[in-house]
Amino acid sequence: MRRTAAAVQLLGPVALVVAAALLGTLVSRSTETYFINALVNVAIVVALYLFIGNSGVLSFGHVSFVALGAWTAGVLSVPVSEKPAIMPHALVLGLPLMRLSGLAAGIATFAVLEITHNVLRYWETIGPGVTTFSAVPETTGLLQAGVAAVIAVVVAWAYQHSRFGRLLRATRDDPAAARAVGVSVYRQRLIAFVLSGALAGFAGGLYVHLLPVNTESLYLDLTFITLAMLVIGGTTSLWGAVVGALAVSGVDSFLAEAENGVHVPGGTLDFPAGTRIVVVGALMALVLILRPSGLTGGRELGLGFPRRARI
């Protein structure tokens, strides 16, 4: 029964990703870009879930790994298979950061985001500065984005059901008890942080091959939107991460289009700039107030009814 439940917890998110990719083949090329972007968002949000959901430690710094992956792909033009080279960066950052918890961890990871952003923006001998990666070929299509999202889901699922995942959730639920039986909280967090950072860098490499990006587009807005996706879907479940990423991506894409004016039956919607951030922020606030565990209740997909992920 446990094996069947575990299989459903994998097949559900994978099926949702595949359905989104197939639906993207039925629309126009301009609309298809939104589906591709949503699938890349799935990979980023699943990377966030792998660490935040299993450890209970808030991280504002994962978009720095997305930026590093995008920079590596855009400047050095390495193949997608080499994006996990971001792992050493995640390891170096994780060594001191994973000793922190709660508010201190959130502040420290936000500092990492700020450092990465400013190094890539202002140190032009290292990063792209204010230059947009406009010359990078747009090679990320539905197939590439869909495969990347599936890979991220499979990796997160495998980690979640591994001994490492169970130990990390034990440190999340009762750190004192975990330490009492010999579990290293620091070591388990570091493993998850490195793996999560590698997935985020992998997604960043795809992101830069989808749209022209610069250091500003891989900064606060993306940090806020991806965290909102995880919170709205459900922070503590893989199913919630995928549902939240796809649902909020749809809302975000529509609002971004409406900010430029979109024709609807009976007139034209023309929202002021910044509407997408305001609306997504309001949605996240409502979810936190009315349903703190997210749309999925923080539960994995089960047979006939949602079930809580087992430790």
LODO-867737 format. One record per residue (C-alpha): residue in one letter; chain; residue number from 1; z, y, x. Coordinates in nm, 2 decimals. Example, Ala and Ser with C-alpha at 12.3 -4.5 7.8 and 13.67 -1.06 7.14 Angstrom:
DRENBA, r, c, k, w, v, u
DRENBA, A, A, 1, 0.78, -0.45, 1.23
DRENBA, S, A, 2, 0.71, -0.11, 1.37
***
This chain:
DRENBA, r, c, k, w, v, u
DRENBA, M, A, 1, 0.00, 0.00, 0.00
DRENBA, R, A, 2, 0.09, 0.24, 0.28
DRENBA, R, A, 3, -0.25, 0.17, 0.45
DRENBA, T, A, 4, -0.43, 0.24, 0.12
DRENBA, A, A, 5, -0.24, 0.56, 0.08
DRENBA, A, A, 6, -0.31, 0.67, 0.44
DRENBA, A, A, 7, -0.68, 0.59, 0.38
DRENBA, V, A, 8, -0.69, 0.81, 0.07
DRENBA, Q, A, 9, -0.52, 1.09, 0.26
DRENBA, L, A, 10, -0.81, 1.08, 0.50
DRENBA, L, A, 11, -1.10, 1.01, 0.26
DRENBA, G, A, 12, -1.00, 1.28, 0.02
DRENBA, P, A, 13, -1.03, 1.58, 0.26
DRENBA, V, A, 14, -1.34, 1.42, 0.43
DRENBA, A, A, 15, -1.51, 1.38, 0.09
DRENBA, L, A, 16, -1.43, 1.74, 0.00
DRENBA, V, A, 17, -1.58, 1.86, 0.33
DRENBA, V, A, 18, -1.89, 1.65, 0.28
DRENBA, A, A, 19, -1.93, 1.77, -0.08
DRENBA, A, A, 20, -1.92, 2.13, 0.04
DRENBA, A, A, 21, -2.18, 2.06, 0.30
DRENBA, L, A, 22, -2.41, 1.89, 0.05
DRENBA, L, A, 23, -2.37, 2.17, -0.20
DRENBA, G, A, 24, -2.47, 2.41, 0.08
DRENBA, T, A, 25, -2.81, 2.24, 0.10
DRENBA, L, A, 26, -2.89, 2.34, -0.26
DRENBA, V, A, 27, -2.86, 2.71, -0.22
DRENBA, S, A, 28, -3.06, 2.98, -0.05
DRENBA, R, A, 29, -3.05, 3.04, 0.32
DRENBA, S, A, 30, -2.84, 3.36, 0.28
DRENBA, T, A, 31, -2.59, 3.18, 0.06
DRENBA, E, A, 32, -2.59, 2.88, 0.29
DRENBA, T, A, 33, -2.43, 3.09, 0.56
DRENBA, Y, A, 34, -2.12, 3.12, 0.35
DRENBA, F, A, 35, -2.09, 2.75, 0.32
DRENBA, I, A, 36, -2.13, 2.71, 0.69
DRENBA, N, A, 37, -1.86, 2.97, 0.75
DRENBA, A, A, 38, -1.63, 2.79, 0.51
DRENBA, L, A, 39, -1.67, 2.46, 0.70
DRENBA, V, A, 40, -1.60, 2.64, 1.03
DRENBA, N, A, 41, -1.29, 2.79, 0.86
DRENBA, V, A, 42, -1.18, 2.44, 0.76
DRENBA, A, A, 43, -1.18, 2.34, 1.13
DRENBA, I, A, 44, -0.97, 2.64, 1.22
DRENBA, V, A, 45, -0.72, 2.60, 0.94
DRENBA, V, A, 46, -0.68, 2.23, 1.01
DRENBA, A, A, 47, -0.61, 2.32, 1.37
DRENBA, L, A, 48, -0.34, 2.55, 1.24
DRENBA, Y, A, 49, -0.20, 2.29, 1.01
DRENBA, L, A, 50, -0.18, 2.03, 1.29
DRENBA, F, A, 51, 0.08, 2.25, 1.47
DRENBA, I, A, 52, 0.24, 2.47, 1.20
DRENBA, G, A, 53, 0.25, 2.21, 0.93
DRENBA, N, A, 54, 0.40, 1.93, 1.14
DRENBA, S, A, 55, 0.63, 2.15, 1.35
DRENBA, G, A, 56, 0.75, 2.41, 1.10
DRENBA, V, A, 57, 0.70, 2.67, 1.37
DRENBA, L, A, 58, 0.49, 2.97, 1.27
DRENBA, S, A, 59, 0.21, 3.07, 1.51
DRENBA, F, A, 60, 0.01, 3.39, 1.50
DRENBA, G, A, 61, -0.16, 3.31, 1.83
DRENBA, H, A, 62, -0.41, 3.03, 1.74
DRENBA, V, A, 63, -0.70, 3.28, 1.69
DRENBA, S, A, 64, -0.67, 3.35, 2.06
DRENBA, F, A, 65, -0.79, 3.00, 2.12
DRENBA, V, A, 66, -1.07, 3.06, 1.87
DRENBA, A, A, 67, -1.16, 3.37, 2.07
DRENBA, L, A, 68, -1.15, 3.18, 2.40
DRENBA, G, A, 69, -1.37, 2.91, 2.26
DRENBA, A, A, 70, -1.62, 3.17, 2.13
DRENBA, W, A, 71, -1.61, 3.36, 2.46
DRENBA, T, A, 72, -1.67, 3.04, 2.66
DRENBA, A, A, 73, -1.97, 2.95, 2.43
DRENBA, G, A, 74, -2.11, 3.30, 2.42
DRENBA, V, A, 75, -2.08, 3.40, 2.78
DRENBA, L, A, 76, -2.11, 3.07, 2.97
DRENBA, S, A, 77, -2.33, 2.90, 2.71
DRENBA, V, A, 78, -2.16, 2.56, 2.76
DRENBA, P, A, 79, -2.23, 2.28, 2.52
DRENBA, V, A, 80, -2.01, 2.22, 2.22
DRENBA, S, A, 81, -1.88, 1.90, 2.38
DRENBA, E, A, 82, -1.70, 2.11, 2.65
DRENBA, K, A, 83, -1.51, 2.33, 2.41
DRENBA, P, A, 84, -1.19, 2.11, 2.45
DRENBA, A, A, 85, -1.17, 2.28, 2.80
DRENBA, I, A, 86, -0.95, 2.52, 2.61
DRENBA, M, A, 87, -0.68, 2.26, 2.63
DRENBA, P, A, 88, -0.56, 2.38, 2.98
DRENBA, H, A, 89, -0.52, 2.73, 2.83
DRENBA, A, A, 90, -0.32, 2.59, 2.54
DRENBA, L, A, 91, -0.11, 2.39, 2.79
DRENBA, V, A, 92, -0.03, 2.68, 3.01
DRENBA, L, A, 93, 0.07, 2.90, 2.71
DRENBA, G, A, 94, 0.26, 2.62, 2.54
DRENBA, L, A, 95, 0.48, 2.54, 2.84
DRENBA, P, A, 96, 0.71, 2.84, 2.79
DRENBA, L, A, 97, 0.64, 2.91, 2.42
DRENBA, M, A, 98, 0.73, 2.57, 2.28
DRENBA, R, A, 99, 1.10, 2.63, 2.38
DRENBA, L, A, 100, 1.11, 2.89, 2.10
DRENBA, S, A, 101, 1.17, 2.85, 1.73
DRENBA, G, A, 102, 1.17, 3.07, 1.42
DRENBA, L, A, 103, 1.11, 3.44, 1.45
DRENBA, A, A, 104, 1.11, 3.43, 1.83
DRENBA, A, A, 105, 0.82, 3.18, 1.82
DRENBA, G, A, 106, 0.62, 3.39, 1.58
DRENBA, I, A, 107, 0.67, 3.71, 1.78
DRENBA, A, A, 108, 0.58, 3.53, 2.11
DRENBA, T, A, 109, 0.26, 3.38, 1.97
DRENBA, F, A, 110, 0.16, 3.72, 1.83
DRENBA, A, A, 111, 0.21, 3.86, 2.18
DRENBA, V, A, 112, -0.03, 3.59, 2.30
DRENBA, L, A, 113, -0.29, 3.70, 2.05
DRENBA, E, A, 114, -0.25, 4.07, 2.16
DRENBA, I, A, 115, -0.28, 3.98, 2.53
DRENBA, T, A, 116, -0.59, 3.76, 2.48
DRENBA, H, A, 117, -0.76, 4.03, 2.26
DRENBA, N, A, 118, -0.69, 4.31, 2.50
DRENBA, V, A, 119, -0.80, 4.11, 2.81
DRENBA, L, A, 120, -1.13, 4.01, 2.65
DRENBA, R, A, 121, -1.18, 4.36, 2.51
DRENBA, Y, A, 122, -1.09, 4.59, 2.80
DRENBA, W, A, 123, -1.13, 4.38, 3.11
DRENBA, E, A, 124, -1.50, 4.37, 3.11
DRENBA, T, A, 125, -1.52, 4.18, 3.43
DRENBA, I, A, 126, -1.36, 3.89, 3.24
DRENBA, G, A, 127, -1.44, 3.94, 2.88
DRENBA, P, A, 128, -1.72, 4.08, 2.67
DRENBA, G, A, 129, -1.56, 4.41, 2.60
DRENBA, V, A, 130, -1.69, 4.57, 2.28
DRENBA, T, A, 131, -2.02, 4.39, 2.32
DRENBA, T, A, 132, -2.13, 4.18, 2.02
DRENBA, F, A, 133, -2.25, 3.83, 2.11
DRENBA, S, A, 134, -2.58, 3.91, 1.94
DRENBA, A, A, 135, -2.80, 3.72, 2.19
DRENBA, V, A, 136, -2.63, 3.39, 2.13
DRENBA, P, A, 137, -2.86, 3.15, 1.94
DRENBA, E, A, 138, -2.75, 3.07, 1.58
DRENBA, T, A, 139, -2.74, 2.70, 1.62
DRENBA, T, A, 140, -2.45, 2.62, 1.40
DRENBA, G, A, 141, -2.59, 2.49, 1.07
DRENBA, L, A, 142, -2.45, 2.28, 0.79
DRENBA, L, A, 143, -2.47, 1.96, 0.99
DRENBA, Q, A, 144, -2.29, 2.10, 1.29
DRENBA, A, A, 145, -2.02, 2.28, 1.09
DRENBA, G, A, 146, -1.98, 1.98, 0.86
DRENBA, V, A, 147, -1.94, 1.73, 1.15
DRENBA, A, A, 148, -1.69, 1.97, 1.32
DRENBA, A, A, 149, -1.48, 2.00, 1.01
DRENBA, V, A, 150, -1.48, 1.62, 0.96
DRENBA, I, A, 151, -1.38, 1.58, 1.33
DRENBA, A, A, 152, -1.09, 1.83, 1.29
DRENBA, V, A, 153, -0.97, 1.65, 0.97
DRENBA, V, A, 154, -0.99, 1.30, 1.14
DRENBA, V, A, 155, -0.80, 1.43, 1.45
DRENBA, A, A, 156, -0.53, 1.59, 1.24
DRENBA, W, A, 157, -0.50, 1.28, 1.02
DRENBA, A, A, 158, -0.48, 1.05, 1.32
DRENBA, Y, A, 159, -0.21, 1.27, 1.48
DRENBA, Q, A, 160, -0.02, 1.30, 1.15
DRENBA, H, A, 161, 0.00, 0.92, 1.12
DRENBA, S, A, 162, 0.07, 0.86, 1.49
DRENBA, R, A, 163, 0.41, 0.82, 1.65
DRENBA, F, A, 164, 0.38, 1.17, 1.79
DRENBA, G, A, 165, 0.33, 1.32, 1.44
DRENBA, R, A, 166, 0.62, 1.14, 1.29
DRENBA, L, A, 167, 0.85, 1.25, 1.58
DRENBA, L, A, 168, 0.74, 1.61, 1.54
DRENBA, R, A, 169, 0.81, 1.61, 1.17
DRENBA, A, A, 170, 1.15, 1.46, 1.24
DRENBA, T, A, 171, 1.22, 1.76, 1.47
DRENBA, R, A, 172, 1.10, 1.99, 1.19
DRENBA, D, A, 173, 1.32, 1.84, 0.92
DRENBA, D, A, 174, 1.64, 1.80, 1.13
DRENBA, P, A, 175, 1.62, 1.92, 1.49
DRENBA, A, A, 176, 1.98, 1.83, 1.57
DRENBA, A, A, 177, 1.94, 1.47, 1.44
DRENBA, A, A, 178, 1.62, 1.43, 1.63
DRENBA, R, A, 179, 1.78, 1.55, 1.95
DRENBA, A, A, 180, 2.08, 1.32, 1.89
DRENBA, V, A, 181, 1.85, 1.01, 1.90
DRENBA, G, A, 182, 1.67, 1.12, 2.21
DRENBA, V, A, 183, 1.36, 1.30, 2.07
DRENBA, S, A, 184, 1.24, 1.59, 2.29
DRENBA, V, A, 185, 1.17, 1.88, 2.05
DRENBA, Y, A, 186, 1.00, 2.07, 2.33
DRENBA, R, A, 187, 0.77, 1.78, 2.44
DRENBA, Q, A, 188, 0.66, 1.70, 2.08
DRENBA, R, A, 189, 0.58, 2.06, 2.00
DRENBA, L, A, 190, 0.39, 2.10, 2.33
DRENBA, I, A, 191, 0.17, 1.80, 2.26
DRENBA, A, A, 192, 0.09, 1.93, 1.91
DRENBA, F, A, 193, 0.03, 2.29, 2.04
DRENBA, V, A, 194, -0.22, 2.17, 2.31
DRENBA, L, A, 195, -0.41, 1.95, 2.06
DRENBA, S, A, 196, -0.41, 2.22, 1.80
DRENBA, G, A, 197, -0.53, 2.48, 2.05
DRENBA, A, A, 198, -0.82, 2.25, 2.16
DRENBA, L, A, 199, -0.94, 2.21, 1.80
DRENBA, A, A, 200, -0.92, 2.59, 1.75
DRENBA, G, A, 201, -1.12, 2.65, 2.06
DRENBA, F, A, 202, -1.38, 2.39, 1.95
DRENBA, A, A, 203, -1.41, 2.58, 1.62
DRENBA, G, A, 204, -1.45, 2.91, 1.80
DRENBA, G, A, 205, -1.74, 2.77, 2.00
DRENBA, L, A, 206, -1.91, 2.69, 1.67
DRENBA, Y, A, 207, -1.82, 3.03, 1.52
DRENBA, V, A, 208, -2.00, 3.23, 1.78
DRENBA, H, A, 209, -2.32, 3.03, 1.72
DRENBA, L, A, 210, -2.30, 3.11, 1.35
DRENBA, L, A, 211, -2.27, 3.49, 1.33
DRENBA, P, A, 212, -2.28, 3.78, 1.58
DRENBA, V, A, 213, -1.91, 3.83, 1.67
DRENBA, N, A, 214, -1.71, 4.06, 1.89
DRENBA, T, A, 215, -1.35, 4.08, 2.00
DRENBA, E, A, 216, -1.25, 4.27, 1.68
DRENBA, S, A, 217, -1.39, 4.00, 1.45
DRENBA, L, A, 218, -1.18, 3.74, 1.63
DRENBA, Y, A, 219, -0.85, 3.93, 1.60
DRENBA, L, A, 220, -0.62, 4.04, 1.32
DRENBA, D, A, 221, -0.85, 3.99, 1.02
DRENBA, L, A, 222, -0.93, 3.63, 1.12
DRENBA, T, A, 223, -0.56, 3.56, 1.20
DRENBA, F, A, 224, -0.46, 3.69, 0.85
DRENBA, I, A, 225, -0.73, 3.52, 0.66
DRENBA, T, A, 226, -0.68, 3.18, 0.82
DRENBA, L, A, 227, -0.31, 3.19, 0.78
DRENBA, A, A, 228, -0.36, 3.29, 0.42
DRENBA, M, A, 229, -0.58, 2.99, 0.37
DRENBA, L, A, 230, -0.31, 2.76, 0.50
DRENBA, V, A, 231, -0.04, 2.92, 0.30
DRENBA, I, A, 232, -0.24, 2.92, -0.03
DRENBA, G, A, 233, -0.35, 2.56, 0.01
DRENBA, G, A, 234, -0.02, 2.42, 0.12
DRENBA, T, A, 235, 0.13, 2.45, 0.47
DRENBA, T, A, 236, 0.27, 2.10, 0.50
DRENBA, S, A, 237, -0.03, 1.89, 0.40
DRENBA, L, A, 238, -0.38, 1.82, 0.54
DRENBA, W, A, 239, -0.51, 1.81, 0.19
DRENBA, G, A, 240, -0.37, 2.16, 0.13
DRENBA, A, A, 241, -0.53, 2.29, 0.45
DRENBA, V, A, 242, -0.87, 2.18, 0.35
DRENBA, V, A, 243, -0.84, 2.29, -0.02
DRENBA, G, A, 244, -0.70, 2.63, 0.09
DRENBA, A, A, 245, -0.97, 2.69, 0.35
DRENBA, L, A, 246, -1.26, 2.61, 0.11
DRENBA, A, A, 247, -1.10, 2.80, -0.19
DRENBA, V, A, 248, -1.01, 3.11, 0.00
DRENBA, S, A, 249, -1.34, 3.11, 0.19
DRENBA, G, A, 250, -1.52, 3.12, -0.14
DRENBA, V, A, 251, -1.32, 3.41, -0.27
DRENBA, D, A, 252, -1.34, 3.59, 0.07
DRENBA, S, A, 253, -1.72, 3.55, 0.09
DRENBA, F, A, 254, -1.77, 3.68, -0.27
DRENBA, L, A, 255, -1.55, 3.98, -0.20
DRENBA, A, A, 256, -1.73, 4.06, 0.13
DRENBA, E, A, 257, -2.06, 4.05, -0.05
DRENBA, A, A, 258, -1.91, 4.27, -0.33
DRENBA, E, A, 259, -1.81, 4.53, -0.07
DRENBA, N, A, 260, -2.18, 4.58, 0.00
DRENBA, G, A, 261, -2.27, 4.58, -0.37
DRENBA, V, A, 262, -2.37, 4.27, -0.56
DRENBA, H, A, 263, -2.57, 4.24, -0.88
DRENBA, V, A, 264, -2.40, 4.07, -1.17
DRENBA, P, A, 265, -2.49, 4.04, -1.54
DRENBA, G, A, 266, -2.45, 4.38, -1.69
DRENBA, G, A, 267, -2.43, 4.58, -1.38
DRENBA, T, A, 268, -2.33, 4.60, -1.01
DRENBA, L, A, 269, -2.00, 4.52, -0.84
DRENBA, D, A, 270, -1.94, 4.76, -0.56
DRENBA, F, A, 271, -1.59, 4.73, -0.42
DRENBA, P, A, 272, -1.45, 4.96, -0.15
DRENBA, A, A, 273, -1.42, 4.84, 0.21
DRENBA, G, A, 274, -1.11, 4.64, 0.27
DRENBA, T, A, 275, -1.10, 4.49, -0.08
DRENBA, R, A, 276, -1.12, 4.13, 0.06
DRENBA, I, A, 277, -0.81, 4.17, 0.27
DRENBA, V, A, 278, -0.62, 4.33, -0.01
DRENBA, V, A, 279, -0.71, 4.06, -0.27
DRENBA, V, A, 280, -0.65, 3.77, -0.03
DRENBA, G, A, 281, -0.31, 3.93, 0.06
DRENBA, A, A, 282, -0.22, 3.97, -0.30
DRENBA, L, A, 283, -0.32, 3.60, -0.37
DRENBA, M, A, 284, -0.10, 3.48, -0.08
DRENBA, A, A, 285, 0.19, 3.69, -0.20
DRENBA, L, A, 286, 0.16, 3.55, -0.56
DRENBA, V, A, 287, 0.14, 3.19, -0.42
DRENBA, L, A, 288, 0.45, 3.25, -0.21
DRENBA, I, A, 289, 0.64, 3.39, -0.51
DRENBA, L, A, 290, 0.52, 3.15, -0.78
DRENBA, R, A, 291, 0.44, 2.83, -0.58
DRENBA, P, A, 292, 0.58, 2.85, -0.23
DRENBA, S, A, 293, 0.45, 2.51, -0.14
DRENBA, G, A, 294, 0.09, 2.61, -0.21
DRENBA, L, A, 295, -0.18, 2.50, -0.46
DRENBA, T, A, 296, -0.13, 2.13, -0.36
DRENBA, G, A, 297, 0.25, 2.15, -0.37
DRENBA, G, A, 298, 0.26, 2.06, 0.00
DRENBA, R, A, 299, 0.16, 1.71, -0.09
DRENBA, E, A, 300, -0.12, 1.48, 0.04
DRENBA, L, A, 301, -0.38, 1.34, -0.20
DRENBA, G, A, 302, -0.26, 1.01, -0.34
DRENBA, L, A, 303, -0.38, 0.74, -0.58
DRENBA, G, A, 304, -0.37, 0.89, -0.92
DRENBA, F, A, 305, -0.10, 1.14, -0.84
DRENBA, P, A, 306, 0.00, 1.35, -0.53
DRENBA, R, A, 307, 0.24, 1.20, -0.29
DRENBA, R, A, 308, 0.45, 1.35, -0.02
DRENBA, A, A, 309, 0.34, 1.28, 0.33
DRENBA, R, A, 310, 0.57, 1.02, 0.49
DRENBA, I, A, 311, 0.76, 1.08, 0.80
***
